[in-house]
Amino acid sequence: MTSTFKLKFKNIVKSYIKPILSPRVYSKMHAIYHYKNKINKRKMIQQLQKDFINHPHISINKSERQVLLKQLDVINDNVECPHTLDQILAYITHILCLPSDTRGVVVEAGCFKGGSSSKFSLAADHMNRTFLIFDSFQGIPNNEEAHDVNIFGGSVGFVKGDYSGSLNEVRDNITQFGKVDCCEFVPGWFDDTLPHFNKAIDCIYLDVDLVSSTKTCLKYLYPLLRPGGSLFSQDGHLPLVLELLDNDQFWEDEIGCTKPQMIGLGNNKLVQIIKANIE
Ligand SMILES: C[S@@+](CC[C@H](N)C(=O)[O-])C[C@H]1O[C@@H](n2cnc3c(N)ncnc32)[C@H](O)[C@@H]1O
């Protein structure tokens, strides 16, 4: 069962079953459901960790991988982290598998308190890469985007100042829990900072919530991405973002290429966009 279907099914069950059960029976069913969910979640995490440890191409050894997984846990315990292990490990694995003959920078746009940045900095440091972090450091900009429900049926909406983390907070968290020496911070609204950026990029991670922010990031960062490189968007659950990513006209008119291959579009929060080798 896909997670989208599971969530829709859960919502239907909730709205039809809840009214016909006594509160006592419903709360028992609810508790069992959550217990089962917890067990499944733990199994999923263990599987993700196992896959990471046994990955055939990651360029650090198994004990270094174990240490890195522990460091991720420490970050979760100390920094507010609005992401999941599968999302983080997808990008970390990608960084740790970067080809040795490219020297482009590793990019993250959208860092909040620096939880994801601390995690990604550990991988960038292992690979001796510069890690660039773009953010306003004052949260989501003012906007009138009509986000309503995500593809899993949950409600969404973003108002000015949501997910705000100051530059000092982010830098302190990375200093304490990640590797700050490989990091460069680019504070400001994407519309102001990205047009001036022109370094070769090896991989990109976007977690920026708004379709307008995603558009700006794609417009200015994607052309700098190496052929064969990947851009990950953690906003694939948002219909407005999905619409943009799936829009042939957008890719042709604004980016100047045909719509690239994408993995996870429409069924996963994390979408991987793979730049063709020859444009
Ligand atoms: C959901 S948070 C990122 C969460 C982070 N990746 C994590 O997992 O901890 C979204 C971030 O995008 C940033 N952001 C969104 N639109 C922006 C824009 N137009 N310019 C600069 N920053 C922006 C916000 O400041 C916020 O830090």
PDBQT file of the ligand as one rigid body, heavy atoms in Angstrom, charges set to zero:
ROOT
HETATM    1  C1  LIG A 301      10.873  23.716   6.399  1.00  0.00    +0.000 C 
HETATM    2  S1  LIG A 301      12.155  24.847   6.670  1.00  0.00    +0.000 S 
HETATM    3  C2  LIG A 301      13.628  23.901   6.350  1.00  0.00    +0.000 C 
HETATM    4  C3  LIG A 301      13.808  22.759   7.311  1.00  0.00    +0.000 C 
HETATM    5  C4  LIG A 301      15.188  22.153   7.309  1.00  0.00    +0.000 C 
HETATM    6  N1  LIG A 301      15.544  21.666   6.005  1.00  0.00    +0.000 N 
HETATM    7  C5  LIG A 301      15.247  20.999   8.289  1.00  0.00    +0.000 C 
HETATM    8  O1  LIG A 301      14.916  19.872   7.910  1.00  0.00    +0.000 OA
HETATM    9  O2  LIG A 301      15.611  21.249   9.458  1.00  0.00    +0.000 OA
HETATM   10  C6  LIG A 301      12.052  25.935   5.290  1.00  0.00    +0.000 C 
HETATM   11  C7  LIG A 301      13.161  26.956   5.234  1.00  0.00    +0.000 C 
HETATM   12  O3  LIG A 301      13.110  27.628   3.985  1.00  0.00    +0.000 OA
HETATM   13  C8  LIG A 301      13.475  28.993   4.169  1.00  0.00    +0.000 C 
HETATM   14  N2  LIG A 301      12.903  29.769   3.049  1.00  0.00    +0.000 N 
HETATM   15  C9  LIG A 301      11.744  29.521   2.389  1.00  0.00    +0.000 A 
HETATM   16  N3  LIG A 301      11.566  30.409   1.390  1.00  0.00    +0.000 NA
HETATM   17  C10 LIG A 301      12.656  31.233   1.391  1.00  0.00    +0.000 A 
HETATM   18  C11 LIG A 301      13.070  32.343   0.575  1.00  0.00    +0.000 A 
HETATM   19  N4  LIG A 301      12.318  32.776  -0.439  1.00  0.00    +0.000 N 
HETATM   20  N5  LIG A 301      14.265  32.910   0.843  1.00  0.00    +0.000 NA
HETATM   21  C12 LIG A 301      15.047  32.458   1.859  1.00  0.00    +0.000 A 
HETATM   22  N6  LIG A 301      14.698  31.426   2.687  1.00  0.00    +0.000 NA
HETATM   23  C13 LIG A 301      13.522  30.810   2.447  1.00  0.00    +0.000 A 
HETATM   24  C14 LIG A 301      12.915  29.360   5.537  1.00  0.00    +0.000 C 
HETATM   25  O4  LIG A 301      13.615  30.418   6.121  1.00  0.00    +0.000 OA
HETATM   26  C15 LIG A 301      13.091  28.040   6.305  1.00  0.00    +0.000 C 
HETATM   27  O5  LIG A 301      14.301  28.045   7.026  1.00  0.00    +0.000 OA
ENDROOT
TORSDOF 0
